[in-house]
Amino acid sequence: LQTRLQAGQGYGNTLSCVLTVYRNESVAGFFKGMSFPLASIAVYSSVVFGVFSNTQRLLSHFRHGDSARAPVLADVALASIVAGFISVGIGTPVDLVKIRLQMQTQPYIEANIKPKPTVPGFPAYRGPIHCFRTVLQKEGIAGIYRGMGAMLLRDVPGYCLYFIPYTFFCSWINPDGCISPSPSSIWLAGGVAGAISWVTATPMDVVKSRLQADGVHLNKYKGTLDCILQSYRNEGLKVFFRGATVNAVRGFPTSSAMFLGYELSLKAMKRDQNESNP
């Protein structure tokens, strides 16, 4: 739904998008492009959270001489920025394949632009591997990383507004701090942080989605700035908040589960380490 609202045409609102997708593509339409993100989410999440936590520990070691010490706000912010940069290298190709598969059957309405030979309404790609290979052959590495600039502008501040609110809410909910928060505190803090992060990231998420969807039938945008200017000129400021509701609704449970799994895994590994090294 998020991709259709941000990069598609003819969807008035979220409910209209739901009904249109179901009417035209049945239930299967809601799961288009799912296999590639599903196969890579474990690697992606482990890398992002691993980079974040290890950067925090490294900063605490250099700043205080103790890697186990609770990080200060500046350390959390810097670790979030590093995690955001690293995430883009992994996430851009995955998002591009997902968006191309979701948008390949969408109609286009654009004058004075020559469409590609692919007929709108018919699939351009047979699946995620075929999509990745086709984009790589026709557009090269630059095509695989199309939208990378917009994703950097989304994820670097986005992860700051992901990890910093999580740390803050954990400290606020749990009076003893975030060293050993309860599962309920983790769940609530992670969900709120995810909703905040995704809502504030929506404007650049719209730009990224449009850049990555561009290329199935048309080559409309020359780059991030051109996409921003064209979108604003044609649809006004409100276009940059398309899909904000979907992002918020999705962000809460996803982030709750992500942070809960992360914290519980850390606790389990620390417990095993302590038992093996009395």
The 8 nearest C-alpha neighbors of each residue, nearest first, counted from 0:
[[1, 3, 2, 4, 16, 17, 13, 29],
 [0, 2, 242, 4, 3, 5, 245, 246],
 [3, 1, 5, 4, 0, 6, 208, 98],
 [2, 4, 7, 0, 6, 5, 1, 102],
 [5, 3, 1, 2, 7, 242, 6, 0],
 [6, 4, 2, 205, 241, 3, 7, 1],
 [5, 7, 209, 3, 2, 4, 208, 212],
 [8, 6, 3, 4, 5, 105, 9, 2],
 [7, 9, 10, 6, 107, 4, 106, 3],
 [8, 10, 11, 7, 16, 4, 15, 19],
 [11, 9, 16, 12, 8, 15, 4, 7],
 [10, 12, 15, 9, 16, 13, 14, 4],
 [13, 11, 15, 14, 10, 16, 4, 241],
 [12, 14, 16, 15, 17, 11, 4, 0],
 [15, 13, 17, 16, 12, 18, 11, 19],
 [14, 16, 18, 12, 13, 17, 10, 11],
 [15, 17, 13, 19, 10, 14, 18, 20],
 [18, 16, 14, 20, 15, 19, 21, 13],
 [17, 19, 21, 15, 16, 20, 22, 14],
 [20, 18, 22, 16, 21, 17, 15, 23],
 [19, 21, 23, 17, 22, 24, 18, 16],
 [22, 20, 25, 18, 24, 19, 23, 26],
 [21, 23, 19, 20, 25, 18, 24, 17],
 [24, 22, 20, 21, 19, 25, 28, 18],
 [23, 25, 28, 21, 20, 22, 27, 26],
 [26, 24, 21, 27, 28, 22, 23, 20],
 [25, 27, 28, 29, 21, 24, 30, 20],
 [28, 26, 29, 30, 25, 24, 31, 21],
 [27, 29, 24, 26, 30, 31, 25, 20],
 [28, 30, 27, 26, 31, 20, 0, 21],
 [31, 29, 27, 28, 33, 32, 26, 34],
 [32, 30, 101, 33, 28, 29, 100, 27],
 [31, 33, 97, 100, 101, 34, 30, 35],
 [32, 34, 31, 30, 36, 35, 37, 97],
 [35, 33, 37, 36, 32, 38, 127, 31],
 [34, 36, 38, 37, 33, 127, 39, 32],
 [37, 35, 39, 38, 40, 34, 33, 93],
 [36, 38, 34, 35, 40, 39, 33, 41],
 [39, 37, 35, 36, 40, 34, 41, 42],
 [38, 40, 36, 42, 37, 41, 43, 35],
 [41, 39, 43, 37, 42, 36, 44, 38],
 [42, 40, 44, 43, 39, 45, 38, 37],
 [43, 41, 45, 39, 40, 44, 46, 38],
 [42, 44, 40, 46, 41, 45, 39, 47],
 [45, 43, 47, 41, 46, 42, 40, 48],
 [44, 46, 42, 48, 47, 43, 49, 41],
 [45, 47, 49, 43, 44, 48, 50, 42],
 [48, 46, 44, 50, 82, 49, 45, 86],
 [47, 49, 51, 45, 50, 46, 44, 52],
 [50, 48, 46, 52, 51, 47, 45, 53],
 [49, 51, 47, 53, 48, 82, 52, 54],
 [50, 52, 48, 78, 54, 82, 49, 53],
 [51, 53, 55, 49, 54, 50, 48, 56],
 [54, 52, 56, 50, 55, 51, 49, 57],
 [55, 53, 57, 51, 78, 56, 52, 50],
 [56, 54, 52, 58, 53, 57, 78, 74],
 [57, 55, 66, 53, 59, 54, 58, 60],
 [56, 58, 54, 60, 55, 59, 53, 66],
 [57, 59, 55, 61, 60, 56, 62, 54],
 [60, 58, 66, 56, 62, 63, 57, 61],
 [61, 59, 66, 64, 65, 57, 58, 63],
 [60, 62, 58, 64, 59, 63, 57, 65],
 [61, 63, 59, 60, 58, 64, 65, 57],
 [64, 62, 65, 59, 60, 61, 68, 66],
 [63, 65, 60, 61, 62, 66, 59, 68],
 [64, 66, 60, 63, 67, 68, 59, 61],
 [65, 67, 60, 56, 59, 68, 57, 64],
 [68, 66, 65, 69, 56, 59, 60, 70],
 [69, 67, 66, 65, 70, 59, 63, 56],
 [68, 70, 67, 71, 178, 59, 177, 66],
 [71, 69, 74, 59, 68, 75, 55, 72],
 [70, 72, 74, 73, 75, 69, 59, 76],
 [71, 73, 75, 74, 76, 70, 163, 77],
 [74, 72, 76, 75, 71, 77, 70, 78],
 [73, 75, 77, 71, 76, 72, 70, 78],
 [74, 76, 72, 78, 73, 77, 79, 163],
 [77, 75, 79, 73, 74, 78, 159, 72],
 [78, 76, 80, 74, 79, 75, 73, 81],
 [77, 79, 51, 75, 81, 54, 80, 76],
 [80, 78, 76, 159, 82, 77, 158, 81],
 [79, 81, 83, 77, 155, 82, 78, 76],
 [80, 82, 78, 84, 83, 79, 85, 77],
 [83, 81, 79, 85, 51, 47, 80, 84],
 [82, 84, 155, 80, 154, 86, 81, 85],
 [85, 83, 81, 86, 82, 87, 155, 80],
 [84, 86, 82, 87, 83, 88, 81, 47],
 [87, 85, 83, 89, 88, 84, 90, 47],
 [86, 88, 90, 89, 85, 91, 84, 151],
 [89, 87, 86, 85, 90, 91, 84, 92],
 [90, 88, 87, 86, 91, 43, 92, 93],
 [89, 91, 87, 93, 86, 92, 88, 94],
 [90, 92, 94, 93, 87, 144, 89, 147],
 [93, 91, 95, 143, 94, 90, 144, 96],
 [94, 92, 90, 96, 95, 91, 36, 97],
 [95, 93, 97, 91, 92, 96, 90, 98],
 [94, 96, 92, 98, 211, 97, 93, 99],
 [97, 95, 99, 93, 94, 98, 100, 127],
 [98, 96, 32, 94, 100, 95, 99, 101],
 [97, 99, 101, 95, 100, 96, 212, 102],
 [100, 98, 96, 102, 212, 101, 97, 103],
 [101, 99, 32, 97, 98, 103, 102, 96],
 [102, 100, 98, 31, 99, 32, 103, 97],
 [101, 103, 99, 105, 100, 104, 98, 212],
 [102, 104, 100, 105, 122, 99, 101, 123],
 [105, 103, 120, 121, 102, 122, 119, 106],
 [104, 106, 102, 103, 120, 119, 107, 7],
 [107, 105, 119, 120, 104, 108, 8, 7],
 [106, 108, 109, 105, 8, 119, 216, 7],
 [109, 107, 106, 110, 8, 112, 9, 105],
 [108, 110, 107, 112, 111, 217, 113, 219],
 [109, 111, 112, 108, 113, 107, 114, 219],
 [110, 112, 113, 109, 114, 108, 219, 217],
 [113, 111, 110, 114, 109, 217, 219, 218],
 [112, 114, 111, 115, 217, 110, 218, 216],
 [115, 113, 217, 216, 112, 116, 218, 117],
 [114, 116, 216, 117, 217, 113, 215, 118],
 [115, 117, 118, 114, 216, 119, 113, 217],
 [118, 116, 115, 123, 119, 216, 121, 215],
 [117, 119, 121, 116, 120, 216, 115, 123],
 [120, 118, 121, 106, 104, 117, 105, 216],
 [119, 121, 104, 105, 106, 118, 122, 103],
 [122, 120, 104, 119, 118, 123, 103, 117],
 [123, 121, 124, 104, 103, 120, 125, 119],
 [122, 124, 103, 117, 121, 125, 215, 104],
 [125, 123, 130, 122, 126, 129, 100, 103],
 [124, 126, 129, 123, 122, 130, 127, 128],
 [125, 127, 129, 124, 128, 130, 100, 32],
 [128, 126, 130, 129, 131, 35, 96, 32],
 [129, 127, 131, 130, 126, 132, 125, 35],
 [128, 130, 132, 126, 127, 131, 125, 133],
 [129, 131, 127, 133, 124, 128, 132, 126],
 [132, 130, 128, 134, 129, 133, 127, 135],
 [133, 131, 135, 129, 130, 134, 136, 128],
 [134, 132, 130, 136, 135, 131, 129, 137],
 [133, 135, 137, 131, 138, 136, 132, 130],
 [134, 136, 139, 132, 133, 138, 137, 140],
 [137, 135, 133, 134, 139, 138, 132, 131],
 [136, 138, 134, 135, 139, 133, 142, 132],
 [139, 137, 142, 134, 135, 136, 141, 140],
 [138, 140, 135, 142, 141, 136, 137, 143],
 [139, 141, 143, 142, 135, 144, 138, 134],
 [140, 142, 144, 139, 143, 145, 138, 135],
 [143, 141, 138, 145, 140, 139, 144, 134],
 [142, 144, 140, 92, 141, 145, 135, 134],
 [145, 143, 141, 142, 147, 91, 92, 146],
 [144, 146, 142, 147, 143, 141, 211, 210],
 [145, 147, 207, 149, 210, 148, 211, 150],
 [146, 148, 150, 149, 144, 145, 91, 151],
 [149, 147, 151, 150, 146, 152, 223, 145],
 [148, 150, 152, 207, 146, 151, 147, 203],
 [149, 151, 153, 147, 152, 148, 154, 207],
 [152, 150, 148, 154, 153, 149, 155, 147],
 [153, 151, 149, 150, 154, 155, 148, 203],
 [152, 154, 150, 203, 151, 200, 157, 155],
 [153, 155, 157, 83, 151, 156, 158, 150],
 [154, 156, 83, 80, 157, 158, 151, 153],
 [157, 155, 159, 158, 154, 153, 160, 152],
 [158, 156, 154, 160, 155, 196, 159, 153],
 [157, 159, 161, 160, 79, 156, 155, 154],
 [158, 160, 156, 79, 161, 157, 162, 76],
 [161, 159, 196, 157, 158, 163, 162, 164],
 [160, 162, 158, 196, 192, 159, 163, 193],
 [161, 163, 165, 159, 164, 160, 158, 166],
 [162, 164, 166, 165, 160, 159, 161, 167],
 [165, 163, 167, 192, 166, 162, 168, 161],
 [164, 166, 162, 192, 188, 168, 163, 167],
 [167, 165, 163, 169, 164, 168, 162, 170],
 [166, 168, 164, 170, 165, 169, 171, 163],
 [169, 167, 171, 188, 165, 170, 166, 172],
 [168, 170, 166, 172, 171, 167, 177, 173],
 [171, 169, 176, 173, 167, 177, 168, 172],
 [170, 172, 168, 169, 173, 167, 174, 176],
 [173, 171, 169, 170, 168, 184, 174, 188],
 [172, 174, 170, 175, 171, 176, 169, 180],
 [175, 173, 176, 170, 171, 172, 177, 169],
 [176, 174, 173, 177, 170, 178, 180, 179],
 [177, 175, 170, 174, 173, 178, 169, 180],
 [176, 178, 180, 170, 169, 179, 166, 173],
 [177, 179, 176, 180, 69, 175, 170, 68],
 [178, 180, 177, 181, 176, 175, 266, 262],
 [181, 179, 177, 184, 178, 173, 185, 182],
 [180, 182, 184, 183, 185, 179, 173, 186],
 [183, 181, 185, 184, 186, 180, 259, 263],
 [184, 182, 186, 185, 181, 187, 180, 188],
 [185, 183, 181, 187, 182, 186, 188, 180],
 [184, 186, 182, 188, 183, 187, 189, 259],
 [185, 187, 255, 183, 189, 184, 188, 259],
 [186, 188, 190, 184, 189, 185, 183, 191],
 [189, 187, 168, 165, 185, 191, 190, 186],
 [190, 188, 255, 192, 186, 254, 187, 191],
 [189, 191, 251, 255, 193, 254, 187, 192],
 [190, 192, 194, 188, 193, 189, 251, 195],
 [191, 193, 189, 161, 195, 165, 164, 190],
 [192, 194, 250, 254, 190, 196, 251, 191],
 [193, 195, 247, 250, 251, 191, 197, 196],
 [196, 194, 192, 198, 193, 197, 191, 199],
 [195, 197, 160, 161, 193, 157, 199, 194],
 [196, 198, 200, 194, 199, 246, 195, 247],
 [197, 199, 201, 195, 200, 243, 196, 247],
 [200, 198, 196, 197, 201, 195, 157, 202],
 [199, 201, 197, 198, 153, 157, 202, 203],
 [200, 202, 204, 198, 199, 203, 243, 240],
 [203, 201, 239, 205, 204, 240, 200, 206],
 [204, 202, 206, 153, 205, 201, 200, 149],
 [203, 205, 201, 207, 202, 206, 200, 208],
 [206, 204, 208, 5, 203, 202, 207, 239],
 [205, 207, 203, 209, 204, 208, 210, 226],
 [206, 208, 204, 210, 149, 146, 209, 205],
 [209, 207, 205, 211, 206, 210, 212, 6],
 [210, 208, 6, 212, 206, 207, 211, 213],
 [209, 211, 213, 207, 146, 208, 212, 206],
 [210, 212, 208, 213, 95, 209, 146, 145],
 [213, 211, 209, 99, 210, 98, 208, 214],
 [214, 212, 210, 211, 218, 215, 209, 217],
 [213, 215, 218, 217, 216, 212, 211, 219],
 [214, 216, 213, 103, 217, 212, 99, 123],
 [217, 215, 115, 114, 214, 117, 119, 218],
 [218, 216, 214, 114, 219, 215, 213, 115],
 [219, 217, 214, 213, 220, 216, 114, 221],
 [218, 220, 217, 213, 221, 112, 214, 226],
 [221, 219, 226, 222, 225, 218, 210, 213],
 [222, 220, 225, 219, 226, 223, 218, 224],
 [221, 223, 225, 220, 224, 226, 210, 146],
 [222, 224, 226, 225, 149, 227, 148, 206],
 [225, 223, 227, 226, 222, 228, 221, 229],
 [224, 226, 228, 222, 227, 223, 221, 220],
 [225, 227, 223, 229, 224, 220, 228, 230],
 [228, 226, 224, 230, 225, 229, 231, 223],
 [227, 229, 225, 231, 226, 230, 232, 224],
 [230, 228, 232, 226, 231, 227, 225, 233],
 [231, 229, 227, 233, 228, 232, 234, 226],
 [230, 232, 235, 228, 234, 229, 233, 236],
 [231, 233, 229, 230, 235, 234, 228, 227],
 [232, 234, 230, 231, 229, 235, 228, 238],
 [235, 233, 231, 230, 238, 232, 236, 237],
 [234, 236, 231, 237, 232, 238, 233, 230],
 [235, 237, 238, 231, 239, 234, 240, 230],
 [238, 236, 239, 240, 235, 241, 234, 231],
 [237, 239, 240, 236, 241, 234, 235, 230],
 [240, 238, 202, 237, 241, 205, 236, 201],
 [241, 239, 238, 243, 237, 202, 201, 242],
 [242, 240, 5, 238, 243, 239, 4, 205],
 [241, 243, 1, 245, 244, 4, 246, 5],
 [244, 242, 246, 198, 245, 240, 241, 201],
 [245, 243, 247, 246, 242, 248, 198, 241],
 [244, 246, 248, 242, 247, 243, 249, 1],
 [247, 245, 243, 249, 244, 197, 248, 250],
 [246, 248, 194, 250, 244, 249, 245, 198],
 [249, 247, 245, 246, 250, 251, 244, 194],
 [250, 248, 246, 247, 251, 245, 253, 252],
 [249, 251, 194, 193, 247, 253, 248, 246],
 [250, 252, 190, 194, 193, 254, 253, 249],
 [253, 251, 255, 254, 190, 250, 256, 249],
 [254, 252, 250, 256, 255, 251, 257, 249],
 [253, 255, 257, 193, 190, 189, 256, 251],
 [256, 254, 190, 189, 186, 252, 257, 253],
 [255, 257, 259, 254, 253, 258, 260, 252],
 [258, 256, 254, 260, 255, 259, 261, 253],
 [257, 259, 261, 260, 255, 256, 189, 254],
 [260, 258, 256, 262, 261, 257, 185, 186],
 [259, 261, 263, 257, 258, 262, 264, 256],
 [260, 262, 258, 264, 259, 263, 257, 265],
 [263, 261, 265, 259, 264, 260, 258, 266],
 [262, 264, 266, 260, 265, 261, 259, 267],
 [265, 263, 267, 261, 262, 266, 260, 268],
 [266, 264, 262, 268, 263, 267, 269, 261],
 [265, 267, 263, 269, 264, 268, 270, 262],
 [268, 266, 270, 264, 265, 269, 263, 271],
 [269, 267, 271, 265, 270, 266, 272, 264],
 [268, 270, 272, 266, 271, 267, 265, 273],
 [269, 271, 267, 273, 272, 268, 266, 274],
 [272, 270, 274, 268, 269, 273, 275, 267],
 [271, 273, 269, 275, 270, 274, 276, 268],
 [272, 274, 276, 270, 271, 275, 277, 269],
 [275, 273, 271, 272, 276, 277, 270, 269],
 [274, 276, 272, 273, 277, 271, 270, 269],
 [275, 277, 273, 274, 272, 271, 270, 269],
 [276, 274, 273, 275, 272, 271, 270, 269]]
